[in-house]
Every structure is written in C-alpha cells, then in structure tokens.
C-alpha cells in the first residue's frame, strides 16, 4: 500500500513539474505577431451588421423589444403602480441602455473608417 501511494505522489509531482515547465513556453508562443488587420477586415461586414441591428433596436419605439423607449415605458408603468423597487431596477437598466447608444454610434463611425482602410489596403491586410 505504501508503494502505491509513493508511486502516485511521484507521478503527481512529475505531472505538476511538466505543467510548470510548459507554462512559460506556451505564453511566449502565444504572443501576437501583428495587429490582426486581416481578421478585422474579414469580420467587418458581420460586425457592422451587428452594430446596425443593435442601434436599430435601441432607437426603436415602445413596441420594439429592447428599445430605450420600451424600457422607459416600463419604468413609467412601475412608477404609476407604486412599485419602487421595480422602478429602481428598471431605471438602472435604462441608464445602462442609454449609455450604450453613444458607444455604439462611436463604434459605427470607427467601423466606417476601418472599412475605408480595408478597401484601400486589402493587400497590406494579408501581410
């Protein structure tokens, strides 16, 4: 029984040592070798589509799920019903959702500039 425990302990120590020795080698090999321009240009159409879809949803009227107007209506309804805790929770969500609009609008403008760059520098993106 003692021999089995000793063998198991030696095995665990050897395995731990192998993981520790492999750690720095994996970290050094995983460093980026460029700015990822080729991948960014490749994913650009879908990224633009996602941002546009999110902006359309957020700017929708009260009938659109996920819109700022719909959440504002829910906050107003909670206030009228006297549900203070629900109103506070929904109001915090509304504040966050409103903060998304400028972020997404900035991202849309940035993606337009990236699209122009990708169109002009397509061969450079492959390097």
C-alpha positions in Angstrom: 0.0 0.0 0.0 2.9 2.4 0.8 4.5 1.7 -2.5 1.3 2.6 -4.4 1.0 5.9 -2.5 4.6 6.8 -3.1 4.3 6.0 -6.8 1.2 8.1 -7.0 2.9 11.0 -5.2 5.9 10.8 -7.6 3.5 10.7 -10.6 1.6 13.8 -9.4 4.9 15.7 -8.8 6.2 14.8 -12.2 2.9 15.9 -13.8 3.0 19.2 -11.9 6.5 19.8 -13.0 5.6 19.2 -16.6 2.8 21.7 -16.4 5.0 24.3 -14.8 7.8 23.8 -17.4 5.3 24.1 -20.3 3.7 27.3 -18.9 6.3 29.9 -20.0 6.8 28.2 -23.4 3.1 28.5 -24.1 2.9 32.1 -23.1 5.9 33.1 -25.3 4.5 31.3 -28.3 1.0 32.8 -27.9 2.2 36.4 -28.3 0.5 38.3 -31.2 2.6 38.7 -34.3 0.7 41.6 -35.8 -2.3 43.8 -35.4 -4.8 41.3 -36.8 -5.8 43.6 -39.7 -6.6 40.7 -42.0 -9.0 39.2 -39.5 -10.6 42.5 -38.7 -11.3 43.2 -42.3 -12.7 39.7 -42.8 -15.1 40.1 -39.9 -16.0 43.7 -40.7 -19.3 43.1 -42.6 -20.8 41.0 -39.8 -19.6 43.4 -37.1 -21.2 46.3 -38.9 -24.4 44.4 -39.3 -24.5 43.6 -35.5 -23.8 47.2 -34.6 -26.5 48.5 -37.0 -29.0 45.9 -35.7 -28.3 46.9 -32.1 -28.7 50.6 -32.9 -32.0 50.0 -34.8 -33.3 48.0 -31.8 -32.2 50.6 -29.2 -33.7 53.5 -31.2 -37.0 51.7 -31.8 -40.3 52.8 -30.4 -42.1 51.4 -27.4 -43.3 48.4 -29.5 -39.7 47.2 -30.1 -38.3 44.7 -27.6 -35.0 46.0 -26.2 -35.6 49.6 -27.2 -34.9 52.5 -24.9 -38.5 53.8 -25.4 -40.0 50.4 -24.3 -37.9 50.3 -21.2 -38.8 53.9 -20.4 -42.5 52.9 -20.7 -41.9 50.0 -18.2 -40.2 52.5 -15.8 -43.2 54.8 -16.1 -45.6 51.9 -15.5 -43.8 50.8 -12.4 -43.8 54.3 -11.1 -47.6 54.7 -11.7 -48.2 51.3 -10.0 -46.1 52.4 -7.0 -43.5 49.6 -7.3 -40.5 51.5 -6.1 -38.1 48.6 -6.1 -39.0 47.5 -9.7 -38.8 51.1 -10.8 -35.3 51.5 -9.4 -34.2 48.2 -11.0 -35.6 49.1 -14.4 -34.3 52.7 -14.1 -30.8 51.3 -13.6 -31.2 49.1 -16.7 -32.5 52.2 -18.6 -29.4 54.2 -17.6 -27.1 51.5 -18.9 -29.1 51.1 -22.1 -28.9 54.8 -22.8 -25.2 54.7 -22.2 -24.9 52.1 -25.0 -26.2 54.5 -27.6 -23.1 56.8 -27.8 -20.8 53.8 -27.5 -22.4 52.0 -30.5 -22.6 55.3 -32.5 -18.9 55.8 -32.0 -18.2 52.2 -32.9 -20.2 52.6 -36.1 -18.2 55.6 -37.1 -15.0 53.7 -36.3 -16.1 50.8 -38.4 -16.8 53.1 -41.3 -13.2 54.3 -41.1 -11.9 50.7 -40.8 -14.0 49.8 -43.9 -12.3 52.6 -45.8 -8.9 51.4 -44.7 -9.6 47.8 -45.6 -10.8 48.9 -49.1 -7.6 50.8 -49.7 -5.2 48.4 -48.0 -6.5 45.0 -48.8 -3.1 43.6 -49.9 -1.5 45.1 -46.7 -4.1 43.3 -44.6 -2.8 39.9 -45.8 0.7 40.5 -44.6 
